[in-house]
Every structure is written in C-alpha cells, then in structure tokens.
C-alpha cells in the first residue's frame, strides 16, 4: 500500500513569525497584512516557544474599558462553571499584556513533518485548534499546517484515486479475472461494480479503500459470478 500522506506534503513552509518582544500592534498588523490568524513565537535560532492567535488578542479589546485587575468577587458574580471562571481569569491576565511573550499560549502544541494527516487532524479536532506549528527534534520551526491544508487531500483527482484502488486493492483482493471488478470514482466516492466469488472480502476492500487518501466514501454493486 502507498504510504499515508504526511504533514510535510501539505504544510506551509514559509511561515510568518514573531519573537517574544513583538508588540501588540505589530502582531495585529502582521496578521492583517499576511491574512493569518495565528503566529508562532520563536526564540534563539528558531525554536518554537508558543503561539499567539486572534483568541489571545481578544481580551485586550474586550476589557479595553474595564479594570484588568477585576476582583475575584466580581468575577464570581458573573456565574458560570469553575472552568469558565478560570478561563475568564486567564483572559483578564492577558488583557494588560503588550508583547507576544505575554500574550502567547505556551508551550505550543506542535507536530513533526512525518506526522500523518490523520494524526494531525485528530489532534486539531480533539483540542479544537485550527493550526499546528511543524517542528523538528529540537523544536525548530519547519512549517505550519492548518485545517485547510489537511483538506487539500480531498481535492485529489478522481482518476488518480481510481488507479490506486485498482492497483493496490482490486488487483490484490480480486485478481482473477482482472476485469471482473470495475472501479469508478466520482467526487471522491469510490464505486466497485462487477462480480466476485467471495463476498467475505468486501469488508476488507471497504476498509482499504477508505484508507486511500482523498476517498470520501466507498460503495459496492457486486454480485456473485
């Protein structure tokens, strides 16, 4: 089988970054000019120490006309769960921050270039984040991967998918005769038609086909010979 697509296949290699001392205004300007919603924060030779995102900047605007040192008694009066109250205290702490080092979320959640797209997608979904810096073994920045990057795999050409399914699945599970099973792919949906002597292989074929990069769904129109 072909190796799964990796983060290195889709990541953005030219990344807009800032240092710890970057000021609030510069961070906002960079995000606006470069059309990004988060910036890795680097130190030294490019080691990732955190990420500053739009969410980290919002408390500054939210509490612009409020007292950053809001007393806990008033915080409790807003209600909510203990977790909500804890998050609000974190927001209040960032409301007076002026540098990337003070604003950033640290340590940064990162992945390596050889992480599979499925693994990266699972991390993003589980932790509800939109992008991940890509680092090497020394946490030096290699690139950044976003949800949009992960979705690129589903733009794969239908005929390219069909060739892979024929070569790596049909020829392996249903080799005789070669023309007994036909593969058609439309908009990422794989349909296998024809006749097979052993329907017990259908679940295996479905599992393998769904593992092919770019496949959205698998359908069967198979009959006994």
Secondary structure as GFF3:
##gff-version 3
##sequence-region A 1 225
A	DSSP	alpha_helix	7	10	.	.	.	ID=ss1
A	DSSP	beta_strand	17	19	.	.	.	ID=ss2
A	DSSP	alpha_helix	24	34	.	.	.	ID=ss3
A	DSSP	beta_strand	38	43	.	.	.	ID=ss4
A	DSSP	beta_strand	47	53	.	.	.	ID=ss5
A	DSSP	alpha_helix	54	62	.	.	.	ID=ss6
A	DSSP	alpha_helix	72	77	.	.	.	ID=ss7
A	DSSP	alpha_helix	82	95	.	.	.	ID=ss8
A	DSSP	alpha_helix	100	103	.	.	.	ID=ss9
A	DSSP	beta_strand	110	112	.	.	.	ID=ss10
A	DSSP	alpha_helix	117	127	.	.	.	ID=ss11
A	DSSP	beta_strand	131	135	.	.	.	ID=ss12
A	DSSP	beta_strand	141	146	.	.	.	ID=ss13
A	DSSP	alpha_helix	147	151	.	.	.	ID=ss14
A	DSSP	three_ten_helix	152	155	.	.	.	ID=ss15
A	DSSP	alpha_helix	158	165	.	.	.	ID=ss16
A	DSSP	pi_helix	166	170	.	.	.	ID=ss17
A	DSSP	alpha_helix	171	173	.	.	.	ID=ss18
A	DSSP	beta_strand	181	186	.	.	.	ID=ss19
A	DSSP	beta_strand	189	195	.	.	.	ID=ss20
A	DSSP	three_ten_helix	199	201	.	.	.	ID=ss21
A	DSSP	alpha_helix	202	210	.	.	.	ID=ss22
A	DSSP	beta_strand	217	223	.	.	.	ID=ss23
###
